[in-house]
Amino acid sequence: MPESLKLKQIFVGNVDAKHELVGETIEEKNNFLSSFLMPDNFTAEDYLLRNKYFVTGLKGTGKTALLRYLSLKLEQPNSYTSFVLFKTDFSEEDRKELHKTGKSTIADTEKDVTDEDDYTNTWLWFFYKHILDVVESKKIRVFSENEDFVNFKICLTSFQEKLDEGAIKRVFPKLKKGSFEFKLGSKENYGKGTVEFEWIDSEKKLVRFSALVTKTSHYFKRLVRSNFGDCLTIFIDELELSYGKSKQFNRDIRLIRDLISAIYQINTVMAKSSIKIKLIAAIRSEVLSSTVSAGKEINKIVADFGTPINWHQSGGDIKSHPLFKILYKRILTSEIAHGLTEQQDYNSLWERYFPPQIQNRNAHDYILSLTWYRPRDIIRLLSIGQKFFPNENSFTHQVFDAIKKEYSSDCWIEQAEELKSKFSSVQIDGIRLILTGITSPFNFTEIKRIADEKKELYNEVDELLKTHKLASILNILFQIGIIGNSYPKYRFAFRGDQDLLIDKPMKVHDALYNYLAVEKKEN
């Protein structure tokens, strides 16, 4: 049998794909590209050459990895990329400023218009500024610099930027009742080009921001493609909601909803003008479902111009499951990098790094049962094995036994994060207390009895059941993947099943057994 690598030598990857390319080194990029596996239902050409620009999927399914893959494929002469990260680039203070701008653009008075908040103009302005900044800083030739381009630029530089202000405050003019004081962008600034602004004062100094965005959009639609053939792709990632406070959560829903709308509008304009600028965004499924409920028929836009990532396998040999193909590619890439082999068939490689059985179950079946059919789960599982047993030559039965508690704990932490969109921290503790020590599978009568008993013991459970019905809690746990049905067959949301069958036996996900001290019911 050929020699094996030590576990520490295997390029497993990072739980968050953006960390795999932190250094932007050639080695990092080569490792990433050679070990990357495209989901079967995803076609890169749709995004690189055609009209697709939304990637959707549950947390951990590989949306960020796909964006990074597309960006690396675009690394060639005259092709430029830029990343906008909603979570990283926009602090809570920045989101407050975006919220203020959204309110100001539609408010003529100081009245409360929370229910009418619309941030589409806010995002259009942000992306117009971002496009201009990137184009000018990198000298990208995507626009013909005619009079319409000059006027477009005049509109975007119509106020004095304060360099010592925060990132968002530098992008937007200081607004008062939806208007700002015009300072830059006159004909004299550029030597040519004129813009007829809609002044709201006799001295011709004040311009309403909503009118300015409309004027800027007018010139944006008139822009002409450059003859040089340069192209710019802007990737938008980390579209996550602020959990914990309902006010921030509802604000972020509208921010992301209108961000999607702005992306659609800009891409539509660029496609019609044949200008080589495209915005591509990754959206988590739970975020998308929240924004859909906020109106504007966002789901139709995403359905027409997006692809949901799916790693589910319908039937067939379990060895050919996409998640195991990811493992194979990553181990093979590592072996080639260390000069161990140039090619290795799947079965031979698997036998050298994994036992035939784990806990009296087929190893493939055991590993898959610990996942939510996401690449992140596989990476997390093997990364923990590397951390605890760096000098082992394979992921032995003993390795899996030793790491199951930490893996289970990490999985609960991630699943609990998903619960924050529906429950407070105290209520999430209540859910944990109800499930801890439960015998699985269980039926509704059994878990109701357990919940009622623990309500008398724990304030957290009492708080939870005061505001949520147990059936509703179970349905939410099903949608997130914490529980599923166990009879007559396993049913989980991540397997494509739509609803919990609350009148059938239910079970906790296998990966959470250790953390929640779940007892397996004897047959």
C-alpha positions as a Python dict, from the first residue, in 0.01 Angstrom:
ca = {
    (1, 'M'): (0, 0, 0),
    (2, 'P'): (136, 349, -89),
    (3, 'E'): (259, 578, 187),
    (4, 'S'): (7, 816, 341),
    (5, 'L'): (41, 1179, 445),
    (6, 'K'): (19, 1282, 807),
    (7, 'L'): (-316, 1446, 883),
    (8, 'K'): (-149, 1785, 935),
    (9, 'Q'): (-23, 1771, 575),
    (10, 'I'): (-369, 1738, 422),
    (11, 'F'): (-522, 2054, 278),
    (12, 'V'): (-865, 2022, 436),
    (13, 'G'): (-948, 2391, 398),
    (14, 'N'): (-1112, 2643, 628),
    (15, 'V'): (-1462, 2635, 773),
    (16, 'D'): (-1506, 2983, 619),
    (17, 'A'): (-1382, 2976, 258),
    (18, 'K'): (-1273, 3342, 260),
    (19, 'H'): (-991, 3248, 499),
    (20, 'E'): (-841, 3010, 242),
    (21, 'L'): (-725, 3305, 30),
    (22, 'V'): (-621, 3554, 297),
    (23, 'G'): (-264, 3586, 170),
    (24, 'E'): (-364, 3592, -198),
    (25, 'T'): (-51, 3387, -267),
    (26, 'I'): (-6, 3173, -577),
    (27, 'E'): (12, 2862, -357),
    (28, 'E'): (-319, 2946, -189),
    (29, 'K'): (-487, 3009, -521),
    (30, 'N'): (-353, 2689, -678),
    (31, 'N'): (-460, 2481, -376),
    (32, 'F'): (-805, 2637, -385),
    (33, 'L'): (-859, 2588, -759),
    (34, 'S'): (-722, 2234, -774),
    (35, 'S'): (-930, 2116, -478),
    (36, 'F'): (-1250, 2300, -567),
    (37, 'L'): (-1556, 2094, -659),
    (38, 'M'): (-1839, 2255, -851),
    (39, 'P'): (-2189, 2155, -738),
    (40, 'D'): (-2359, 1943, -1005),
    (41, 'N'): (-2643, 2192, -1049),
    (42, 'F'): (-2413, 2494, -1093),
    (43, 'T'): (-2266, 2613, -1423),
    (44, 'A'): (-1986, 2869, -1391),
    (45, 'E'): (-2037, 2994, -1748),
    (46, 'D'): (-2384, 3118, -1652),
    (47, 'Y'): (-2211, 3367, -1421),
    (48, 'L'): (-1894, 3436, -1617),
    (49, 'L'): (-2049, 3473, -1960),
    (50, 'R'): (-2426, 3490, -1929),
    (51, 'N'): (-2695, 3656, -1721),
    (52, 'K'): (-2692, 3479, -1383),
    (53, 'Y'): (-2579, 3676, -1079),
    (54, 'F'): (-2734, 3539, -758),
    (55, 'V'): (-2603, 3235, -567),
    (56, 'T'): (-2833, 3106, -292),
    (57, 'G'): (-2810, 2831, -34),
    (58, 'L'): (-2811, 2743, 333),
    (59, 'K'): (-2528, 2852, 561),
    (60, 'G'): (-2216, 2646, 499),
    (61, 'T'): (-2312, 2517, 155),
    (62, 'G'): (-2019, 2689, -20),
    (63, 'K'): (-2154, 3020, -152),
    (64, 'T'): (-1841, 3215, -54),
    (65, 'A'): (-1621, 2945, -207),
    (66, 'L'): (-1814, 2975, -532),
    (67, 'L'): (-1769, 3353, -543),
    (68, 'R'): (-1396, 3314, -475),
    (69, 'Y'): (-1373, 3049, -746),
    (70, 'L'): (-1545, 3277, -997),
    (71, 'S'): (-1317, 3566, -903),
    (72, 'L'): (-1005, 3352, -959),
    (73, 'K'): (-1137, 3236, -1295),
    (74, 'L'): (-1174, 3602, -1390),
    (75, 'E'): (-810, 3683, -1311),
    (76, 'Q'): (-681, 3767, -1658),
    (77, 'P'): (-566, 4077, -1848),
    (78, 'N'): (-830, 4353, -1871),
    (79, 'S'): (-1053, 4175, -1618),
    (80, 'Y'): (-1092, 4325, -1270),
    (81, 'T'): (-1279, 4220, -957),
    (82, 'S'): (-1387, 4383, -633),
    (83, 'F'): (-1552, 4243, -318),
    (84, 'V'): (-1816, 4412, -101),
    (85, 'L'): (-1878, 4223, 224),
    (86, 'F'): (-2202, 4321, 396),
    (87, 'K'): (-2110, 4176, 735),
    (88, 'T'): (-1743, 4278, 740),
    (89, 'D'): (-1755, 4611, 556),
    (90, 'F'): (-2070, 4748, 721),
    (91, 'S'): (-2051, 4785, 1097),
    (92, 'E'): (-2361, 4842, 1307),
    (93, 'E'): (-2283, 5215, 1291),
    (94, 'D'): (-2260, 5196, 910),
    (95, 'R'): (-2596, 5018, 892),
    (96, 'K'): (-2749, 5292, 1104),
    (97, 'E'): (-2615, 5549, 858),
    (98, 'L'): (-2757, 5352, 563),
    (99, 'H'): (-3089, 5339, 748),
    (100, 'K'): (-3085, 5716, 803),
    (101, 'T'): (-3013, 5771, 435),
    (102, 'G'): (-3300, 5543, 336),
    (103, 'K'): (-3539, 5735, 557),
    (104, 'S'): (-3410, 6070, 436),
    (105, 'T'): (-3454, 5993, 70),
    (106, 'I'): (-3829, 5953, 110),
    (107, 'A'): (-3899, 6189, 398),
    (108, 'D'): (-3998, 6550, 345),
    (109, 'T'): (-4068, 6602, 714),
    (110, 'E'): (-3952, 6462, 1044),
    (111, 'K'): (-4242, 6211, 1059),
    (112, 'D'): (-4179, 5843, 1138),
    (113, 'V'): (-4178, 5642, 816),
    (114, 'T'): (-4033, 5316, 945),
    (115, 'D'): (-4291, 5101, 768),
    (116, 'E'): (-4216, 5274, 439),
    (117, 'D'): (-3838, 5250, 449),
    (118, 'D'): (-3694, 5198, 104),
    (119, 'Y'): (-3318, 5173, 54),
    (120, 'T'): (-3305, 5112, -321),
    (121, 'N'): (-3182, 5465, -393),
    (122, 'T'): (-2934, 5429, -109),
    (123, 'W'): (-2783, 5115, -263),
    (124, 'L'): (-2791, 5252, -619),
    (125, 'W'): (-2591, 5551, -500),
    (126, 'F'): (-2351, 5329, -306),
    (127, 'F'): (-2279, 5110, -609),
    (128, 'Y'): (-2252, 5405, -848),
    (129, 'K'): (-1987, 5550, -615),
    (130, 'H'): (-1815, 5214, -574),
    (131, 'I'): (-1804, 5155, -949),
    (132, 'L'): (-1661, 5501, -1016),
    (133, 'D'): (-1402, 5468, -739),
    (134, 'V'): (-1283, 5126, -860),
    (135, 'V'): (-1283, 5228, -1226),
    (136, 'E'): (-1077, 5541, -1157),
    (137, 'S'): (-840, 5391, -898),
    (138, 'K'): (-756, 5088, -1115),
    (139, 'K'): (-782, 5280, -1444),
    (140, 'I'): (-1038, 5035, -1582),
    (141, 'R'): (-1165, 5127, -1927),
    (142, 'V'): (-1525, 5012, -1927),
    (143, 'F'): (-1695, 5342, -2014),
    (144, 'S'): (-1654, 5571, -2309),
    (145, 'E'): (-1562, 5901, -2144),
    (146, 'N'): (-1819, 6110, -2328),
    (147, 'E'): (-2033, 6391, -2192),
    (148, 'D'): (-2276, 6151, -2024),
    (149, 'F'): (-1988, 5994, -1832),
    (150, 'V'): (-1867, 6340, -1725),
    (151, 'N'): (-2218, 6428, -1605),
    (152, 'F'): (-2243, 6095, -1425),
    (153, 'K'): (-1919, 6180, -1247),
    (154, 'I'): (-2040, 6533, -1168),
    (155, 'C'): (-2347, 6391, -995),
    (156, 'L'): (-2139, 6153, -786),
    (157, 'T'): (-1897, 6423, -670),
    (158, 'S'): (-2156, 6685, -592),
    (159, 'F'): (-2062, 6717, -226),
    (160, 'Q'): (-1746, 6766, -27),
    (161, 'E'): (-1620, 6434, 108),
    (162, 'K'): (-1472, 6439, 458),
    (163, 'L'): (-1182, 6196, 459),
    (164, 'D'): (-1179, 6165, 837),
    (165, 'E'): (-1539, 6040, 844),
    (166, 'G'): (-1647, 5674, 841),
    (167, 'A'): (-1664, 5480, 515),
    (168, 'I'): (-2039, 5525, 471),
    (169, 'K'): (-2039, 5894, 568),
    (170, 'R'): (-1777, 5957, 298),
    (171, 'V'): (-1995, 5793, 34),
    (172, 'F'): (-2315, 5986, 113),
    (173, 'P'): (-2371, 6360, 149),
    (174, 'K'): (-2487, 6489, 484),
    (175, 'L'): (-2866, 6493, 457),
    (176, 'K'): (-3124, 6703, 632),
    (177, 'K'): (-3488, 6635, 550),
    (178, 'G'): (-3377, 6449, 240),
    (179, 'S'): (-3165, 6732, 95),
    (180, 'F'): (-2798, 6830, 102),
    (181, 'E'): (-2587, 7134, 18),
    (182, 'F'): (-2440, 7118, -330),
    (183, 'K'): (-2064, 7193, -327),
    (184, 'L'): (-1881, 7016, -610),
    (185, 'G'): (-1957, 6895, -958),
    (186, 'S'): (-2019, 7215, -1152),
    (187, 'K'): (-1910, 7268, -1510),
    (188, 'E'): (-1600, 7452, -1388),
    (189, 'N'): (-1478, 7146, -1200),
    (190, 'Y'): (-1428, 6941, -1512),
    (191, 'G'): (-1408, 7190, -1795),
    (192, 'K'): (-1704, 7037, -1974),
    (193, 'G'): (-2041, 6882, -1908),
    (194, 'T'): (-2350, 7038, -1755),
    (195, 'V'): (-2611, 6896, -1523),
    (196, 'E'): (-2945, 7065, -1462),
    (197, 'F'): (-3015, 7001, -1094),
    (198, 'E'): (-3353, 7044, -930),
    (199, 'W'): (-3272, 7319, -680),
    (200, 'I'): (-3501, 7356, -380),
    (201, 'D'): (-3375, 7697, -268),
    (202, 'S'): (-3343, 8035, -436),
    (203, 'E'): (-2963, 8040, -398),
    (204, 'K'): (-2931, 7714, -592),
    (205, 'K'): (-2734, 7535, -323),
    (206, 'L'): (-2974, 7269, -198),
    (207, 'V'): (-3057, 6950, -389),
    (208, 'R'): (-3291, 6674, -280),
    (209, 'F'): (-3095, 6348, -257),
    (210, 'S'): (-3369, 6136, -416),
    (211, 'A'): (-3367, 6372, -716),
    (212, 'L'): (-2988, 6349, -734),
    (213, 'V'): (-3001, 5967, -744),
    (214, 'T'): (-3266, 5983, -1016),
    (215, 'K'): (-3045, 6221, -1216),
    (216, 'T'): (-2739, 5998, -1163),
    (217, 'S'): (-2940, 5693, -1275),
    (218, 'H'): (-3042, 5886, -1588),
    (219, 'Y'): (-2678, 5934, -1689),
    (220, 'F'): (-2586, 5580, -1580),
    (221, 'K'): (-2840, 5443, -1827),
    (222, 'R'): (-2686, 5657, -2103),
    (223, 'L'): (-2330, 5537, -2051),
    (224, 'V'): (-2161, 5377, -2352),
    (225, 'R'): (-1927, 5079, -2361),
    (226, 'S'): (-1558, 5150, -2407),
    (227, 'N'): (-1375, 5006, -2709),
    (228, 'F'): (-1091, 4872, -2491),
    (229, 'G'): (-1275, 4558, -2374),
    (230, 'D'): (-1205, 4594, -2001),
    (231, 'C'): (-1453, 4432, -1762),
    (232, 'L'): (-1533, 4469, -1391),
    (233, 'T'): (-1710, 4215, -1168),
    (234, 'I'): (-1820, 4318, -820),
    (235, 'F'): (-1893, 4035, -576),
    (236, 'I'): (-2129, 4093, -282),
    (237, 'D'): (-2109, 3845, 5),
    (238, 'E'): (-2194, 3800, 373),
    (239, 'L'): (-2555, 3912, 337),
    (240, 'E'): (-2637, 3833, 698),
    (241, 'L'): (-2895, 3973, 936),
    (242, 'S'): (-2835, 4133, 1275),
    (243, 'Y'): (-2978, 3886, 1524),
    (244, 'G'): (-3081, 3964, 1877),
    (245, 'K'): (-3280, 4286, 1844),
    (246, 'S'): (-3596, 4281, 1632),
    (247, 'K'): (-3553, 4647, 1529),
    (248, 'Q'): (-3209, 4583, 1379),
    (249, 'F'): (-3325, 4253, 1231),
    (250, 'N'): (-3619, 4419, 1051),
    (251, 'R'): (-3393, 4702, 930),
    (252, 'D'): (-3143, 4454, 786),
    (253, 'I'): (-3421, 4261, 611),
    (254, 'R'): (-3515, 4579, 423),
    (255, 'L'): (-3151, 4671, 359),
    (256, 'I'): (-3082, 4333, 199),
    (257, 'R'): (-3416, 4328, 17),
    (258, 'D'): (-3338, 4660, -152),
    (259, 'L'): (-2975, 4562, -208),
    (260, 'I'): (-3105, 4273, -420),
    (261, 'S'): (-3333, 4514, -605),
    (262, 'A'): (-3044, 4754, -675),
    (263, 'I'): (-2822, 4470, -802),
    (264, 'Y'): (-3099, 4368, -1041),
    (265, 'Q'): (-3146, 4724, -1169),
    (266, 'I'): (-2774, 4785, -1226),
    (267, 'N'): (-2716, 4450, -1398),
    (268, 'T'): (-3018, 4507, -1621),
    (269, 'V'): (-2885, 4846, -1732),
    (270, 'M'): (-2534, 4710, -1795),
    (271, 'A'): (-2669, 4415, -1995),
    (272, 'K'): (-2876, 4643, -2218),
    (273, 'S'): (-2579, 4872, -2286),
    (274, 'S'): (-2334, 4578, -2327),
    (275, 'I'): (-2101, 4743, -2075),
    (276, 'K'): (-1888, 4476, -1909),
    (277, 'I'): (-1983, 4540, -1548),
    (278, 'K'): (-2166, 4279, -1342),
    (279, 'L'): (-2263, 4249, -976),
    (280, 'I'): (-2275, 3892, -839),
    (281, 'A'): (-2417, 3825, -491),
    (282, 'A'): (-2438, 3527, -255),
    (283, 'I'): (-2751, 3510, -40),
    (284, 'R'): (-2825, 3272, 245),
    (285, 'S'): (-3157, 3090, 208),
    (286, 'E'): (-3289, 3199, 548),
    (287, 'V'): (-3202, 3561, 467),
    (288, 'L'): (-3375, 3531, 132),
    (289, 'S'): (-3691, 3389, 288),
    (290, 'S'): (-3696, 3680, 535),
    (291, 'T'): (-3655, 3940, 259),
    (292, 'V'): (-3926, 3774, 50),
    (293, 'S'): (-4169, 3826, 337),
    (294, 'A'): (-4082, 4197, 327),
    (295, 'G'): (-4241, 4239, -17),
    (296, 'K'): (-4119, 4357, -361),
    (297, 'E'): (-4137, 4006, -513),
    (298, 'I'): (-3763, 3959, -463),
    (299, 'N'): (-3810, 3582, -499),
    (300, 'K'): (-3898, 3619, -869),
    (301, 'I'): (-3580, 3816, -939),
    (302, 'V'): (-3361, 3563, -755),
    (303, 'A'): (-3540, 3268, -916),
    (304, 'D'): (-3482, 3405, -1267),
    (305, 'F'): (-3121, 3515, -1218),
    (306, 'G'): (-2995, 3280, -946),
    (307, 'T'): (-2894, 2923, -870),
    (308, 'P'): (-2954, 2745, -536),
    (309, 'I'): (-2654, 2538, -427),
    (310, 'N'): (-2753, 2179, -367),
    (311, 'W'): (-2526, 1897, -248),
    (312, 'H'): (-2806, 1647, -205),
    (313, 'Q'): (-2777, 1309, -376),
    (314, 'S'): (-3091, 1130, -486),
    (315, 'G'): (-3017, 759, -470),
    (316, 'G'): (-2709, 590, -610),
    (317, 'D'): (-2395, 467, -439),
    (318, 'I'): (-2324, 661, -119),
    (319, 'K'): (-1953, 661, -211),
    (320, 'S'): (-2031, 893, -500),
    (321, 'H'): (-2198, 1154, -278),
    (322, 'P'): (-2065, 1504, -368),
    (323, 'L'): (-1930, 1561, -16),
    (324, 'F'): (-1701, 1261, -49),
    (325, 'K'): (-1587, 1388, -389),
    (326, 'I'): (-1478, 1706, -209),
    (327, 'L'): (-1276, 1496, 37),
    (328, 'Y'): (-1118, 1297, -245),
    (329, 'K'): (-1012, 1610, -436),
    (330, 'R'): (-862, 1774, -128),
    (331, 'I'): (-663, 1470, -20),
    (332, 'L'): (-548, 1405, -377),
    (333, 'T'): (-442, 1771, -414),
    (334, 'S'): (-241, 1740, -91),
    (335, 'E'): (-70, 1421, -203),
    (336, 'I'): (27, 1570, -537),
    (337, 'A'): (160, 1883, -362),
    (338, 'H'): (384, 1662, -144),
    (339, 'G'): (500, 1455, -439),
    (340, 'L'): (338, 1142, -304),
    (341, 'T'): (138, 1048, -610),
    (342, 'E'): (25, 1187, -941),
    (343, 'Q'): (-303, 998, -952),
    (344, 'Q'): (-494, 770, -721),
    (345, 'D'): (-827, 597, -767),
    (346, 'Y'): (-1100, 680, -521),
    (347, 'N'): (-1125, 345, -343),
    (348, 'S'): (-751, 312, -286),
    (349, 'L'): (-723, 664, -146),
    (350, 'W'): (-1025, 618, 79),
    (351, 'E'): (-895, 292, 223),
    (352, 'R'): (-565, 455, 321),
    (353, 'Y'): (-723, 745, 511),
    (354, 'F'): (-1051, 607, 651),
    (355, 'P'): (-1154, 283, 827),
    (356, 'P'): (-1419, 59, 668),
    (357, 'Q'): (-1650, 103, 969),
    (358, 'I'): (-1704, 356, 1248),
    (359, 'Q'): (-1929, 271, 1544),
    (360, 'N'): (-2036, -49, 1366),
    (361, 'R'): (-2160, 151, 1068),
    (362, 'N'): (-2024, 185, 720),
    (363, 'A'): (-1774, 476, 738),
    (364, 'H'): (-1936, 665, 449),
    (365, 'D'): (-2278, 637, 612),
    (366, 'Y'): (-2144, 735, 954),
    (367, 'I'): (-1965, 1048, 827),
    (368, 'L'): (-2260, 1158, 614),
    (369, 'S'): (-2498, 1117, 909),
    (370, 'L'): (-2293, 1379, 1098),
    (371, 'T'): (-2347, 1642, 829),
    (372, 'W'): (-2623, 1866, 701),
    (373, 'Y'): (-2506, 1786, 346),
    (374, 'R'): (-2277, 2090, 350),
    (375, 'P'): (-1905, 2115, 267),
    (376, 'R'): (-1858, 2315, 588),
    (377, 'D'): (-1954, 2013, 802),
    (378, 'I'): (-1700, 1785, 635),
    (379, 'I'): (-1429, 2049, 669),
    (380, 'R'): (-1513, 2111, 1035),
    (381, 'L'): (-1509, 1738, 1117),
    (382, 'L'): (-1173, 1670, 956),
    (383, 'S'): (-1017, 1996, 1077),
    (384, 'I'): (-1086, 1894, 1437),
    (385, 'G'): (-926, 1557, 1364),
    (386, 'Q'): (-617, 1733, 1231),
    (387, 'K'): (-601, 1956, 1535),
    (388, 'F'): (-612, 1671, 1788),
    (389, 'F'): (-414, 1413, 1590),
    (390, 'P'): (-177, 1600, 1354),
    (391, 'N'): (77, 1317, 1331),
    (392, 'E'): (-164, 1031, 1259),
    (393, 'N'): (-158, 886, 906),
    (394, 'S'): (-533, 835, 878),
    (395, 'F'): (-866, 928, 1031),
    (396, 'T'): (-895, 613, 1240),
    (397, 'H'): (-1191, 491, 1441),
    (398, 'Q'): (-1014, 626, 1751),
    (399, 'V'): (-979, 971, 1591),
    (400, 'F'): (-1353, 992, 1526),
    (401, 'D'): (-1432, 873, 1878),
    (402, 'A'): (-1205, 1136, 2032),
    (403, 'I'): (-1336, 1434, 1833),
    (404, 'K'): (-1711, 1368, 1837),
    (405, 'K'): (-1776, 1578, 2148),
    (406, 'E'): (-1601, 1890, 2017),
    (407, 'Y'): (-1758, 1847, 1675),
    (408, 'S'): (-2103, 1813, 1832),
    (409, 'S'): (-2046, 2125, 2042),
    (410, 'D'): (-1932, 2328, 1739),
    (411, 'C'): (-2236, 2211, 1542),
    (412, 'W'): (-2475, 2321, 1817),
    (413, 'I'): (-2312, 2665, 1831),
    (414, 'E'): (-2366, 2708, 1457),
    (415, 'Q'): (-2724, 2581, 1467),
    (416, 'A'): (-2799, 2808, 1764),
    (417, 'E'): (-2683, 3104, 1554),
    (418, 'E'): (-2963, 3024, 1310),
    (419, 'L'): (-3214, 3029, 1594),
    (420, 'K'): (-3131, 3393, 1672),
    (421, 'S'): (-3357, 3511, 1391),
    (422, 'K'): (-3658, 3372, 1579),
    (423, 'F'): (-3566, 3349, 1947),
    (424, 'S'): (-3389, 3546, 2217),
    (425, 'S'): (-3075, 3409, 2383),
    (426, 'V'): (-3279, 3309, 2690),
    (427, 'Q'): (-3532, 3126, 2472),
    (428, 'I'): (-3254, 2943, 2285),
    (429, 'D'): (-3126, 2823, 2621),
    (430, 'G'): (-3479, 2702, 2685),
    (431, 'I'): (-3475, 2498, 2364),
    (432, 'R'): (-3139, 2349, 2460),
    (433, 'L'): (-3272, 2253, 2804),
    (434, 'I'): (-3579, 2081, 2654),
    (435, 'L'): (-3365, 1875, 2415),
    (436, 'T'): (-3087, 1792, 2660),
    (437, 'G'): (-3113, 1431, 2778),
    (438, 'I'): (-3410, 1355, 2553),
    (439, 'T'): (-3458, 1002, 2421),
    (440, 'S'): (-3460, 994, 2042),
    (441, 'P'): (-3673, 926, 1848),
    (442, 'F'): (-3965, 1084, 2035),
    (443, 'N'): (-4324, 1179, 1958),
    (444, 'F'): (-4512, 1503, 2023),
    (445, 'T'): (-4677, 1374, 2341),
    (446, 'E'): (-4338, 1282, 2488),
    (447, 'I'): (-4166, 1613, 2412),
    (448, 'K'): (-4470, 1809, 2536),
    (449, 'R'): (-4451, 1624, 2866),
    (450, 'I'): (-4077, 1699, 2889),
    (451, 'A'): (-4130, 2068, 2805),
    (452, 'D'): (-4406, 2104, 3067),
    (453, 'E'): (-4192, 1939, 3334),
    (454, 'K'): (-3887, 2152, 3258),
    (455, 'K'): (-4100, 2469, 3249),
    (456, 'E'): (-4147, 2421, 3622),
    (457, 'L'): (-3772, 2381, 3673),
    (458, 'Y'): (-3615, 2639, 3441),
    (459, 'N'): (-3707, 3003, 3385),
    (460, 'E'): (-3558, 2977, 3033),
    (461, 'V'): (-3809, 2710, 2931),
    (462, 'D'): (-4094, 2902, 3096),
    (463, 'E'): (-3994, 3217, 2903),
    (464, 'L'): (-3982, 3019, 2577),
    (465, 'L'): (-4325, 2860, 2613),
    (466, 'K'): (-4490, 3187, 2716),
    (467, 'T'): (-4437, 3333, 2369),
    (468, 'H'): (-4407, 3028, 2139),
    (469, 'K'): (-4625, 2722, 2094),
    (470, 'L'): (-4435, 2395, 2110),
    (471, 'A'): (-4551, 2290, 1761),
    (472, 'S'): (-4417, 2617, 1616),
    (473, 'I'): (-4084, 2567, 1794),
    (474, 'L'): (-4053, 2214, 1653),
    (475, 'N'): (-4128, 2337, 1301),
    (476, 'I'): (-3855, 2601, 1327),
    (477, 'L'): (-3610, 2339, 1459),
    (478, 'F'): (-3699, 2125, 1158),
    (479, 'Q'): (-3637, 2406, 908),
    (480, 'I'): (-3295, 2474, 1062),
    (481, 'G'): (-3204, 2104, 1074),
    (482, 'I'): (-3185, 2044, 1448),
    (483, 'I'): (-3462, 1784, 1431),
    (484, 'G'): (-3629, 1573, 1162),
    (485, 'N'): (-3869, 1285, 1123),
    (486, 'S'): (-3741, 932, 1179),
    (487, 'Y'): (-4025, 713, 1054),
    (488, 'P'): (-4104, 562, 809),
    (489, 'K'): (-3785, 724, 673),
    (490, 'Y'): (-3556, 1007, 775),
    (491, 'R'): (-3694, 1344, 673),
    (492, 'F'): (-3492, 1666, 712),
    (493, 'A'): (-3523, 2010, 557),
    (494, 'F'): (-3166, 1994, 423),
    (495, 'R'): (-3264, 1675, 238),
    (496, 'G'): (-3531, 1870, 53),
    (497, 'D'): (-3829, 1782, 273),
    (498, 'Q'): (-4065, 2076, 315),
    (499, 'D'): (-4248, 2030, 647),
    (500, 'L'): (-4215, 1848, 974),
    (501, 'L'): (-4469, 1569, 1017),
    (502, 'I'): (-4551, 1654, 1374),
    (503, 'D'): (-4777, 1350, 1419),
    (504, 'K'): (-4490, 1114, 1326),
    (505, 'P'): (-4184, 1015, 1533),
    (506, 'M'): (-3915, 1284, 1546),
    (507, 'K'): (-3541, 1269, 1611),
    (508, 'V'): (-3252, 1500, 1696),
    (509, 'H'): (-2984, 1527, 1427),
    (510, 'D'): (-2709, 1269, 1485),
    (511, 'A'): (-2433, 1532, 1504),
    (512, 'L'): (-2597, 1689, 1812),
    (513, 'Y'): (-2637, 1368, 2014),
    (514, 'N'): (-2315, 1410, 2207),
    (515, 'Y'): (-2357, 1778, 2299),
    (516, 'L'): (-2722, 1737, 2403),
    (517, 'A'): (-2659, 1402, 2580),
    (518, 'V'): (-2932, 1244, 2370),
    (519, 'E'): (-3018, 886, 2454),
    (520, 'K'): (-3093, 654, 2168),
    (521, 'K'): (-3421, 468, 2210),
    (522, 'E'): (-3385, 93, 2199),
    (523, 'N'): (-3577, -84, 1922),
}
